[in-house]
């Protein structure tokens, strides 16, 4: 007898998964190895930036009060008493009608309180002495980067859970973090099921296909910030698959299986959940593709059962697995960012389930558009490669036409969102 499953809303499925969310442990790595990792502790400024008053330009440091009457008609002559580069400090005190040649980034010498840029003066040599002509008045503080104006000591800079990008890495170096405490990456076990699966190195055979899901999920795990452990593909044999899942649960933080979650004679995941004593959280969601996406829990670990169809598998990971992984790594924005744009294609056929269509973004005159790429079928692989967003078509009693406003889930986003995409305009199941 075929099992009847009651679908739940996408929002409910996400909330159920996140009821079991947890924060992972931290580890310390070299600053050279911290890229794209998540900060485990907040970054606090331990000194002022800049740490001293400095010049942002090549020029001359002098006293503003000496320039009050300077003009084109009345150029003033200042004696150049020293020259300093970045990293150097002048030992001389700037006095009346004196200047110090200063390079970008160098510390302002004692006595000086402004800088005139190099291109605004004329340099003059008289015997062994050097002078500059100043033809405009300056104000105290002109062209000076003051101590602490960028960041003051003790200021919070970056919250924990932020993904380390080049700018954050620059801050880490600025404040002396040769070692960085980051969130330890969760290990994700991946098991692809199905007797029809071949490896990428295998020749095709009648009735066989090469496994794409397992390798696709590897890349999705890495993009989310985790690491993976790929297990051998499992044929449609209950005992073999059961042992593989048991091993993965012992060795990994979460486990993902692909295929075997429907209700056919060779779909063993429901039985495996029972054999393990796992708590089934859900096994059908009101969505296309990926309605058979399942999730179970055992001893605090989650088992995600994703569809064997590539597009359905892909969408299931993005909606339900990725936020769990990102939260594990301390992120406070674990969900994929979504925006609003205009649909550039017709979908006249109504669907009771929300549809996620693989799409491509475009921008014209400041407006955002999205159009489908490839075939809109759950078994299609090519559209995943071409897509940079998921076009969301909420379920209901009507279809969609070119120009309709739609939500767009950004697949390559790394900024994240504090909230997941929420269903709207929905009809009853």
C-alpha positions as CSV (number, residue, x, y, z in Angstrom):
1,X,0.0,0.0,0.0
2,X,1.4,3.4,-1.0
3,X,2.1,5.7,2.0
4,X,0.1,8.9,2.0
5,X,2.0,11.9,3.1
6,X,0.6,15.2,4.4
7,X,2.6,18.2,3.0
8,X,3.6,21.0,5.3
9,X,4.4,24.6,4.4
10,X,8.0,25.6,3.5
11,X,8.0,28.1,6.4
12,X,7.0,25.3,8.8
13,X,9.7,23.0,7.5
14,X,12.4,25.7,7.9
15,X,11.2,26.4,11.4
16,X,11.3,22.7,12.3
17,X,14.9,22.4,11.1
18,X,16.0,25.4,13.0
19,X,14.4,24.2,16.2
20,X,17.4,21.8,16.2
21,X,20.0,24.5,15.3
22,X,23.2,24.6,17.4
23,X,26.4,26.5,17.5
24,X,29.5,24.6,16.7
25,X,32.9,24.9,18.4
26,X,35.7,27.3,17.6
27,X,39.3,26.7,16.5
28,X,42.3,28.9,16.0
29,X,43.9,29.2,12.5
30,X,46.6,31.3,10.9
31,X,45.5,34.5,9.3
32,X,46.7,33.0,6.0
33,X,44.0,30.3,6.4
34,X,41.0,32.4,7.6
35,X,39.5,33.4,4.3
36,X,35.8,32.7,4.0
37,X,35.7,31.3,7.6
38,X,33.3,32.7,10.2
39,X,34.5,34.7,13.1
40,X,34.0,32.9,16.4
41,X,34.5,36.0,18.5
42,X,33.9,39.6,17.8
43,X,36.7,41.8,16.6
44,X,37.5,44.7,18.9
45,X,40.0,47.5,18.1
46,X,42.9,47.2,20.5
47,X,44.4,50.6,19.4
48,X,43.5,53.8,17.6
49,X,43.6,53.9,13.8
50,X,45.5,55.7,12.7
51,X,47.7,55.4,15.9
52,X,49.1,58.9,15.4
53,X,48.3,62.1,13.4
54,X,49.5,61.5,9.9
55,X,49.5,62.9,6.4
56,X,47.2,61.4,3.8
57,X,49.1,63.1,1.0
58,X,52.6,63.9,-0.2
59,X,53.3,67.5,0.8
60,X,54.7,69.8,3.4
61,X,53.7,70.0,7.1
62,X,53.7,73.5,8.6
63,X,51.9,75.9,10.9
64,X,48.5,77.2,9.7
65,X,48.9,80.5,11.5
66,X,51.9,81.3,9.3
67,X,49.8,81.2,6.2
68,X,47.1,83.7,7.1
69,X,48.1,86.3,4.6
70,X,49.3,84.0,1.8
71,X,47.9,84.6,-1.6
72,X,48.8,84.6,-5.3
73,X,49.7,88.2,-5.0
74,X,51.6,87.6,-1.7
75,X,53.4,84.2,-1.8
76,X,55.1,83.3,1.4
77,X,58.4,81.6,1.6
78,X,58.9,78.6,4.1
79,X,62.2,77.0,4.8
80,X,62.2,73.2,4.4
81,X,64.1,71.9,7.5
82,X,63.6,68.2,7.1
83,X,62.2,65.4,4.9
84,X,60.4,62.2,6.2
85,X,58.9,59.2,4.6
86,X,56.2,56.8,5.8
87,X,57.5,54.9,8.8
88,X,59.8,57.8,9.7
89,X,59.5,60.4,12.5
90,X,61.1,63.8,12.3
91,X,63.2,64.8,15.3
92,X,62.8,68.5,14.5
93,X,60.3,71.0,15.8
94,X,58.5,73.0,13.2
95,X,58.8,76.7,14.0
96,X,57.7,80.0,12.4
97,X,57.9,80.0,8.6
98,X,59.3,76.4,8.5
99,X,58.1,73.3,6.8
100,X,58.9,69.6,6.7
101,X,58.7,67.6,3.5
102,X,56.3,64.7,4.3
103,X,55.2,61.6,2.5
104,X,51.8,59.9,2.5
105,X,51.3,58.0,5.8
106,X,54.1,59.7,7.7
107,X,53.6,61.1,11.2
108,X,52.9,64.8,11.5
109,X,56.1,66.4,13.1
110,X,55.9,68.4,16.3
111,X,54.8,72.0,15.9
112,X,53.0,71.4,12.6
113,X,49.2,71.4,12.5
114,X,48.4,71.2,8.8
115,X,49.7,69.9,5.5
116,X,49.8,71.6,2.1
117,X,49.8,69.2,-0.9
118,X,52.9,68.9,-3.0
119,X,51.2,70.1,-6.2
120,X,50.1,73.4,-4.6
121,X,53.6,74.7,-3.8
122,X,56.6,75.8,-5.8
123,X,59.9,74.5,-4.5
124,X,62.8,77.0,-4.5
125,X,66.5,76.4,-3.8
126,X,68.8,79.2,-2.6
127,X,72.3,78.0,-2.0
128,X,72.3,75.1,0.4
129,X,68.8,75.8,1.7
130,X,65.4,74.7,0.3
131,X,62.2,76.7,0.4
132,X,58.6,76.4,-0.7
133,X,56.3,79.1,-1.9
134,X,52.8,79.0,-0.3
135,X,50.1,81.0,-2.2
136,X,47.0,80.3,-0.1
137,X,46.0,80.3,3.6
138,X,45.5,77.0,5.4
139,X,43.4,76.1,8.5
140,X,44.5,74.1,11.4
141,X,43.9,70.4,10.7
142,X,43.9,70.8,6.9
143,X,44.9,67.5,5.2
144,X,45.7,65.6,8.4
145,X,44.3,62.2,9.3
146,X,44.0,62.4,13.1
147,X,44.7,59.8,15.6
148,X,41.7,57.5,16.1
149,X,39.5,59.2,13.4
150,X,39.1,55.8,11.6
151,X,38.7,53.7,14.7
152,X,39.2,54.4,18.4
153,X,40.6,51.9,20.8
154,X,37.9,49.6,22.3
155,X,35.5,50.1,19.4
156,X,33.6,47.1,18.2
157,X,34.5,46.4,14.6
158,X,33.0,43.1,13.4
159,X,30.5,40.9,15.1
160,X,31.1,37.2,15.6
161,X,29.6,35.0,13.0
162,X,30.6,37.3,10.1
163,X,32.2,35.6,7.1
164,X,35.8,36.8,6.7
165,X,36.2,38.7,3.4
166,X,39.2,40.6,2.2
167,X,38.2,43.8,4.1
168,X,37.8,41.9,7.4
169,X,41.1,40.1,6.8
170,X,42.7,43.6,6.4
171,X,41.2,44.6,9.8
172,X,42.6,41.4,11.4
173,X,46.0,42.2,10.1
174,X,45.7,45.9,11.2
175,X,45.0,44.8,14.8
176,X,47.7,42.2,15.0
177,X,45.7,38.9,14.6
178,X,48.3,36.6,13.2
179,X,46.0,33.9,14.6
180,X,42.3,34.1,14.3
181,X,39.6,32.2,16.2
182,X,37.0,31.0,13.7
183,X,34.0,28.6,13.8
184,X,35.0,25.0,13.3
185,X,33.5,23.8,10.0
186,X,30.7,21.2,10.4
187,X,31.4,17.9,8.7
188,X,28.6,16.8,6.4
189,X,28.2,13.2,5.4
190,X,27.0,12.7,1.8
191,X,25.4,9.4,0.6
192,X,24.0,9.1,-2.9
193,X,21.6,6.2,-3.3
194,X,20.4,4.2,-6.3
195,X,21.6,1.2,-8.2
196,X,21.5,3.2,-11.4
197,X,24.3,5.5,-10.4
198,X,27.8,5.5,-12.0
199,X,30.9,7.5,-11.1
200,X,32.1,10.3,-13.3
201,X,35.0,8.1,-14.4
202,X,32.6,5.2,-15.5
203,X,31.4,4.6,-19.1
204,X,27.7,4.9,-19.5
205,X,25.6,1.7,-19.6
206,X,22.0,1.0,-20.6
207,X,19.7,2.2,-17.8
208,X,22.5,3.8,-15.8
209,X,23.4,7.5,-15.2
210,X,26.4,9.2,-13.6
211,X,25.9,10.5,-10.1
212,X,25.6,14.3,-10.2
213,X,23.9,14.9,-6.9
214,X,26.7,13.8,-4.6
215,X,29.2,16.1,-6.3
216,X,26.7,19.0,-6.5
217,X,26.1,18.7,-2.7
218,X,29.9,18.7,-2.1
219,X,30.1,22.1,-3.8
220,X,27.0,23.4,-1.9
221,X,28.5,22.3,1.4
222,X,31.8,24.1,0.6
223,X,29.9,27.2,-0.5
224,X,28.0,27.2,2.7
225,X,31.3,27.1,4.6
226,X,31.3,23.4,5.7
227,X,33.4,20.4,4.8
228,X,32.1,17.1,3.5
229,X,32.8,13.4,3.8
230,X,31.6,11.5,0.7
231,X,30.6,7.9,1.1
232,X,30.5,5.3,-1.6
233,X,27.3,5.4,-3.6
234,X,24.8,2.9,-2.2
235,X,22.8,0.5,-4.4
236,X,19.2,-0.1,-3.7
237,X,19.9,-2.5,-0.8
238,X,18.4,-1.8,2.6
239,X,21.1,-3.3,4.8
240,X,24.0,-1.7,2.8
241,X,22.4,1.7,3.0
242,X,21.5,1.3,6.7
243,X,25.2,0.5,7.5
244,X,26.4,3.5,5.5
245,X,24.0,5.9,7.3
246,X,25.1,4.5,10.7
247,X,28.8,5.0,9.9
248,X,28.1,8.6,8.6
249,X,26.2,9.4,11.9
250,X,29.2,8.3,13.9
251,X,31.7,10.3,11.8
252,X,29.8,13.4,10.8
253,X,27.8,16.3,12.3
254,X,24.9,15.9,9.9
255,X,24.1,13.4,7.2
256,X,22.6,14.1,3.7
257,X,21.2,11.3,1.6
258,X,20.0,11.8,-2.0
259,X,17.3,9.6,-3.5
260,X,15.3,6.9,-1.8
261,X,12.9,9.3,-0.1
262,X,9.8,8.7,-2.2
263,X,7.4,5.8,-1.7
264,X,8.5,3.3,-4.3
265,X,9.6,-0.2,-3.6
266,X,13.3,0.7,-3.5
267,X,13.0,3.9,-1.5
268,X,14.4,2.8,1.7
269,X,15.0,6.0,3.7
270,X,11.6,5.9,5.6
271,X,12.5,2.3,6.8
272,X,16.0,3.3,7.7
273,X,14.7,6.1,9.9
274,X,12.5,3.5,11.7
275,X,15.4,1.1,12.1
276,X,17.6,3.8,13.6
277,X,14.9,5.0,15.9
278,X,15.1,8.4,14.4
279,X,12.4,11.0,14.9
280,X,10.8,11.9,11.6
281,X,10.4,15.6,11.4
282,X,8.7,15.9,8.0
283,X,8.7,14.0,4.8
284,X,6.7,16.2,2.4
285,X,6.7,19.9,1.7
286,X,4.3,22.0,-0.3
287,X,6.9,23.0,-3.0
288,X,8.1,22.1,-6.4
289,X,10.7,20.8,-7.0
290,X,11.6,18.9,-3.9
291,X,8.3,18.0,-2.3
292,X,9.6,14.7,-1.0
293,X,12.4,16.5,1.0
294,X,12.6,14.8,4.4
295,X,14.3,15.4,7.7
296,X,14.8,13.2,10.7
297,X,16.6,13.6,14.0
298,X,18.6,11.2,16.2
299,X,20.7,12.0,19.2
300,X,20.8,15.6,18.3
301,X,22.0,15.0,14.7
302,X,19.9,15.7,11.7
303,X,19.5,13.4,8.7
304,X,18.4,15.3,5.5
305,X,16.8,13.2,2.9
306,X,16.9,15.1,-0.4
307,X,15.3,14.1,-3.7
308,X,17.2,12.1,-6.2
309,X,16.2,14.6,-8.9
310,X,19.1,17.1,-9.3
311,X,17.1,20.3,-9.3
312,X,14.9,19.1,-6.4
313,X,18.0,18.1,-4.5
314,X,19.6,21.4,-5.1
315,X,16.6,23.5,-3.9
316,X,16.2,21.3,-0.8
317,X,19.8,22.0,0.2
318,X,19.5,25.7,-0.3
319,X,16.3,26.1,1.7
320,X,16.8,23.7,4.6
321,X,20.4,22.5,4.9
322,X,22.4,25.7,4.3
323,X,20.8,27.8,7.1
324,X,21.5,25.0,9.5
325,X,25.1,24.9,8.5
326,X,25.6,28.7,8.6
327,X,24.0,29.0,12.1
328,X,26.4,26.2,13.2
329,X,29.3,28.5,12.2
330,X,28.0,31.4,14.4
331,X,26.2,33.3,11.6
332,X,23.3,35.5,12.7
333,X,22.2,35.8,9.0
334,X,22.1,32.1,8.1
335,X,19.4,32.3,5.5
336,X,20.0,33.1,1.8
337,X,19.3,36.7,0.9
338,X,16.2,37.3,-1.3
339,X,15.2,40.4,-3.2
340,X,12.3,41.5,-5.4
341,X,12.3,41.7,-9.2
342,X,10.2,41.4,-12.3
343,X,9.4,38.2,-14.0
344,X,10.4,38.0,-17.7
345,X,8.4,35.0,-18.7
346,X,4.9,33.6,-18.5
347,X,3.9,30.8,-16.2
348,X,0.1,30.6,-17.0
349,X,-0.5,27.3,-15.4
350,X,-1.6,27.6,-11.7
351,X,0.1,25.3,-9.2
352,X,-1.1,24.5,-5.6
353,X,2.5,24.3,-4.5
354,X,5.1,27.0,-4.4
355,X,7.5,26.7,-7.3
356,X,11.2,27.5,-7.3
357,X,12.4,28.1,-10.9
358,X,16.1,28.3,-11.7
359,X,16.7,31.8,-13.1
360,X,19.1,34.3,-14.3
361,X,19.2,37.9,-13.1
362,X,19.5,41.0,-15.3
363,X,19.5,44.7,-14.6
364,X,18.1,47.5,-16.8
365,X,17.6,51.1,-15.9
366,X,18.0,50.4,-12.2
367,X,15.4,47.6,-12.3
368,X,15.9,43.9,-11.5
369,X,14.6,41.2,-13.8
370,X,14.8,37.4,-13.8
371,X,14.0,34.9,-16.4
372,X,14.1,31.1,-16.3
373,X,17.1,29.2,-17.7
374,X,16.8,25.8,-19.2
375,X,13.9,23.4,-18.7
376,X,11.8,23.8,-15.6
377,X,11.9,20.1,-14.6
378,X,13.2,18.6,-11.4
379,X,15.5,16.1,-13.2
380,X,17.3,18.8,-15.3
381,X,20.9,19.4,-14.4
382,X,22.0,22.1,-16.9
383,X,19.6,24.8,-15.5
384,X,21.4,24.6,-12.2
385,X,24.7,25.4,-13.7
386,X,23.3,28.5,-15.5
387,X,21.2,29.8,-12.6
388,X,22.2,32.6,-10.2
389,X,18.8,32.8,-8.5
390,X,15.6,30.9,-7.7
391,X,12.5,32.6,-9.0
392,X,9.8,32.1,-6.4
393,X,6.2,31.5,-7.7
394,X,4.0,31.1,-4.7
395,X,1.2,28.5,-5.0
396,X,-2.3,29.6,-5.7
397,X,-5.2,29.5,-8.1
398,X,-3.6,31.6,-10.8
399,X,-0.5,31.6,-12.9
400,X,2.1,34.3,-13.5
401,X,2.8,36.5,-16.5
402,X,5.7,38.6,-17.8
403,X,6.1,41.7,-15.6
404,X,4.7,40.2,-12.4
405,X,6.6,41.1,-9.2
406,X,8.4,38.0,-7.7
407,X,10.8,37.2,-5.0
408,X,14.3,36.1,-6.0
409,X,16.5,34.0,-3.8
410,X,20.2,34.8,-4.5
411,X,22.2,31.6,-4.9
412,X,25.7,33.1,-4.8
413,X,24.9,35.4,-1.9
414,X,27.3,35.3,1.0
415,X,25.9,38.2,3.0
416,X,22.9,36.2,4.3
417,X,19.6,37.2,5.8
418,X,18.3,37.2,9.4
419,X,15.0,35.8,8.2
420,X,14.1,33.1,5.6
421,X,12.0,33.7,2.6
422,X,8.4,33.7,3.6
423,X,5.5,32.3,1.7
424,X,2.9,34.8,0.5
425,X,-0.3,34.8,-1.7
426,X,-0.8,31.1,-0.8
427,X,-4.0,29.0,-1.3
428,X,-5.2,26.2,0.9
429,X,-3.8,22.7,0.3
